Amino acid sequence: MTKAEIQLVRSLNDKRARTEEGLFVAEGEKLIGEIRSSQLRIRKIFALEGVFEGREVETVTRKDMERLSLLKTPSNSLALVEIPHRAFRMEDHRGELMIALDDVQNPGNLGTIMRVADWFGIHHILASPSTADCFNPKVVQATMGAILRVEIHYLPLAETLAKASKMEIPIYGTFLEGENIYHTELSGEGIIVMGNEGRGISPDTALSVSRKILIPNYPEDCRTTESLNVAMATGIVCAEFRRRLL
């Protein structure tokens, strides 16, 4: 393992370097094993002896892994994976349930939302350019493999939702003044918009929302915490949408 390889891996903690190199980092035997079975291309694997075999695998010592790893606790393997480039056309996804993220900036929240989407069979997430990068090492690890099955598309969100609205695709958004989600009509298709951790859904994005919904606290007349974590709220909303299909 060369000094240049170490510098490359460490640089991929930064989004600009990931964009320039076209690579992201994945760590851990289970995740890398899943990636090897997917359509994503692995450029190189650094691993302790006996963990992986193949032409792309370089065996390293535990001390080397400590120098390479971007995690607090180094794992037994680390892979450099090529970032996939996927096009998105709204016309190709009519009839699906999707999630839209309006400037969700915490990597842990994004990773959890991707796991939620994966669990509930949601394969596409639309994200504003300011939303956290899904190839951030913290996000990749937090997805627990969901990044292999859930595609995130970074695009001008307000414009994209406006186009979806013209196509009469239902657009749901979570608002404090929204209708109780357990009492309102929900469809098996559409886009669920989740807002920024502090500001919620932006005014420009809100213009395209056709149905405002609310997760009520319990009991409704009792004083509770100000809001739910966005990842937790996404899980509750997706669960209710899927429950209606059962």
Disulfide bonds with the S-S distance in Angstrom:
none
